[in-house]
Amino acid sequence: MPRAFQHHEHWYDANLRSVSHTAEMIYTYSTAIHGFATRLTAAEAESLATRPGILSVLPEQRYELHTTRTPEFLGLGDNSALLPEADVVVGVLDTGIWPERKSYSHADMGDVPSWWKGECEAGANFSTANCNPKLIGARFLAKGYEAAVGPIDWSNEHILVLRHLAHTFLLHSMGPRSMNIAPCDK
């Protein structure tokens, strides 16, 4: 980032404005990678890619759902002794969180780790009360979907029964019972 900018978001905005007067930043990233998400025409994206300091411009990739059986997909099954007892936070990108499922039960679990700095964000049909000591974080990230497809019709239940079109970033707080998968969730 050039020294003329006090914050990386100002630099992103200047670069974006240099190629489009109508595009808006959808998300900005600063933890694992520095960058931003926006919606551009092919010509605008090509122009942005030539700007000094821009390392890459990546087109959106759409992914299809690969599994509805994550524990089996990860090879966890019924083996609660797979990992030794420890406080571990696992990040999962999920397109349909059902906090009512038994696998999110926090019975017999301790408190959320004191070092946890994440947040539980409310979204469509999801309140902060849905988070607990096992489901310790959730983010509602529908802006990218809406930028590509258009506004989500939350009343259209045959398309969206509960949180299925919004990407939800969830974090499990793993303790001694975390690997026990409830039989009805298999």
C-alpha positions as CSV (number, residue, x, y, z in Angstrom):
1,M,0.0,0.0,0.0
2,P,1.4,3.4,-0.9
3,R,2.3,5.7,2.0
4,A,-0.1,8.3,0.8
5,F,-3.0,6.3,2.1
6,Q,-3.6,6.1,5.9
7,H,-5.6,2.9,5.7
8,H,-5.7,0.0,3.2
9,E,-9.4,0.5,2.6
10,H,-8.7,4.0,1.3
11,W,-6.2,2.6,-1.1
12,Y,-8.7,-0.1,-2.2
13,D,-11.3,2.6,-2.8
14,A,-9.0,4.8,-4.8
15,N,-8.1,1.8,-7.1
16,L,-11.8,0.9,-7.4
17,R,-12.7,4.5,-8.3
18,S,-10.0,4.5,-10.9
19,V,-11.8,1.8,-13.0
20,S,-15.4,2.4,-12.0
21,H,-17.5,5.2,-10.7
22,T,-20.5,2.9,-9.8
23,A,-18.9,-0.2,-8.3
24,E,-18.9,-0.6,-4.6
25,M,-16.8,-2.7,-2.2
26,I,-18.8,-5.7,-1.0
27,Y,-16.2,-7.0,1.5
28,T,-12.7,-6.0,2.5
29,Y,-10.2,-8.5,3.8
30,S,-7.3,-7.9,6.1
31,T,-6.6,-11.0,8.2
32,A,-5.3,-13.8,6.1
33,I,-5.1,-11.8,2.9
34,H,-5.4,-8.1,2.0
35,G,-8.0,-7.3,-0.6
36,F,-11.6,-6.6,-1.4
37,A,-14.6,-8.0,-3.2
38,T,-16.6,-6.0,-5.7
39,R,-18.6,-6.5,-8.9
40,L,-17.0,-5.2,-12.1
41,T,-17.4,-5.6,-15.8
42,A,-14.8,-7.7,-17.6
43,A,-13.2,-4.5,-18.9
44,E,-13.1,-2.9,-15.4
45,A,-11.5,-6.0,-13.9
46,E,-8.9,-6.1,-16.7
47,S,-8.1,-2.4,-16.1
48,L,-7.9,-3.0,-12.3
49,A,-5.4,-5.9,-12.8
50,T,-3.0,-3.5,-14.6
51,R,-2.8,-1.0,-11.7
52,P,0.5,-0.7,-9.8
53,G,0.4,-2.8,-6.6
54,I,-2.5,-5.0,-7.6
55,L,-1.2,-8.6,-7.4
56,S,-4.2,-10.3,-8.9
57,V,-7.9,-9.9,-9.8
58,L,-9.8,-13.1,-9.5
59,P,-13.2,-13.8,-10.9
60,E,-15.9,-15.2,-8.7
61,Q,-16.0,-18.9,-8.5
62,R,-19.3,-20.7,-7.8
63,Y,-19.2,-23.9,-5.9
64,E,-21.8,-26.6,-5.7
65,L,-22.6,-28.3,-2.4
66,H,-20.4,-31.4,-2.1
67,T,-21.7,-33.0,1.1
68,T,-24.5,-32.9,3.6
69,R,-22.6,-35.3,5.8
70,T,-19.6,-33.4,7.0
71,P,-18.6,-35.7,9.9
72,E,-18.4,-38.7,7.5
73,F,-16.7,-36.5,4.8
74,L,-14.0,-35.5,7.4
75,G,-13.7,-39.2,8.5
76,L,-14.9,-38.5,12.0
77,G,-17.8,-41.0,12.2
78,D,-18.5,-42.3,15.7
79,N,-14.8,-42.2,16.8
80,S,-14.9,-39.8,19.8
81,A,-11.3,-40.9,20.6
82,L,-10.0,-39.7,17.3
83,L,-8.4,-36.6,18.8
84,P,-7.2,-36.1,22.4
85,E,-9.2,-33.8,24.7
86,A,-8.2,-30.2,23.9
87,D,-9.7,-26.8,23.3
88,V,-9.6,-26.4,19.6
89,V,-11.5,-24.0,17.3
90,V,-12.5,-25.4,13.9
91,G,-13.7,-23.0,11.2
92,V,-16.3,-24.3,8.8
93,L,-17.9,-22.6,5.9
94,D,-21.5,-23.8,5.9
95,T,-24.4,-22.8,3.7
96,G,-27.1,-24.0,6.0
97,I,-26.7,-23.9,9.8
98,W,-29.4,-25.5,11.8
99,P,-28.5,-24.6,15.5
100,E,-31.4,-26.8,16.6
101,R,-29.6,-30.0,15.5
102,K,-28.2,-32.2,18.2
103,S,-24.7,-31.9,16.9
104,Y,-24.7,-28.2,18.0
105,S,-25.8,-29.1,21.5
106,H,-23.6,-27.6,24.2
107,A,-24.8,-29.8,27.0
108,D,-21.9,-30.6,29.4
109,M,-19.5,-28.2,27.7
110,G,-17.7,-25.4,29.4
111,D,-17.7,-21.7,28.6
112,V,-16.5,-20.2,25.3
113,P,-12.7,-19.9,25.4
114,S,-11.6,-16.6,27.0
115,W,-9.2,-16.0,24.1
116,W,-12.0,-16.2,21.5
117,K,-12.2,-12.9,19.6
118,G,-14.9,-13.8,17.1
119,E,-18.6,-12.8,17.0
120,C,-22.0,-14.2,16.7
121,E,-23.8,-12.1,14.1
122,A,-27.5,-12.1,13.5
123,G,-28.9,-12.7,10.0
124,A,-32.0,-13.9,8.3
125,N,-33.8,-16.4,10.6
126,F,-30.7,-16.5,12.9
127,S,-30.3,-14.6,16.1
128,T,-27.3,-14.2,18.4
129,A,-29.3,-16.4,20.8
130,N,-28.6,-19.3,18.5
131,C,-24.9,-19.2,19.4
132,N,-23.8,-21.2,22.4
133,P,-20.5,-22.7,23.9
134,K,-20.3,-25.1,20.9
135,L,-21.5,-22.8,18.1
136,I,-19.4,-19.9,19.2
137,G,-19.4,-17.8,16.1
138,A,-21.4,-17.1,13.0
139,R,-21.2,-14.5,10.3
140,F,-23.9,-13.7,7.8
141,L,-22.2,-13.2,4.4
142,A,-24.9,-12.8,1.8
143,K,-23.7,-9.6,0.1
144,G,-21.5,-11.5,-2.5
145,Y,-24.4,-13.8,-3.4
146,E,-26.8,-10.9,-3.7
147,A,-24.2,-8.9,-5.9
148,A,-24.0,-11.9,-8.3
149,V,-27.6,-13.1,-8.3
150,G,-29.7,-10.2,-6.8
151,P,-31.6,-9.7,-3.6
152,I,-32.6,-12.9,-1.7
153,D,-36.3,-13.4,-1.3
154,W,-36.4,-14.6,2.3
155,S,-40.2,-15.3,2.1
156,N,-39.7,-17.8,-0.7
157,E,-39.6,-20.9,1.5
158,H,-39.2,-23.5,-1.3
159,I,-35.9,-21.9,-2.1
160,L,-34.9,-20.9,1.4
161,V,-36.3,-22.9,4.2
162,L,-33.8,-21.7,6.8
163,R,-30.5,-20.0,6.1
164,H,-29.6,-22.1,3.0
165,L,-28.6,-19.4,0.6
166,A,-26.4,-17.4,2.9
167,H,-22.9,-18.5,3.6
168,T,-22.5,-18.8,7.3
169,F,-19.1,-19.0,8.9
170,L,-19.4,-21.1,12.0
171,L,-16.9,-22.0,14.6
172,H,-17.1,-25.0,16.8
173,S,-15.6,-24.9,20.2
174,M,-14.2,-28.3,20.7
175,G,-13.9,-29.9,24.1
176,P,-14.0,-33.5,25.4
177,R,-17.4,-34.2,23.9
178,S,-17.0,-32.3,20.7
179,M,-16.4,-35.3,18.5
180,N,-19.5,-37.1,19.6
181,I,-21.8,-36.9,16.7
182,A,-25.5,-37.2,17.6
183,P,-27.0,-40.3,15.9
184,C,-29.8,-38.3,14.2
185,D,-27.2,-36.0,12.6
186,K,-25.6,-38.7,10.6
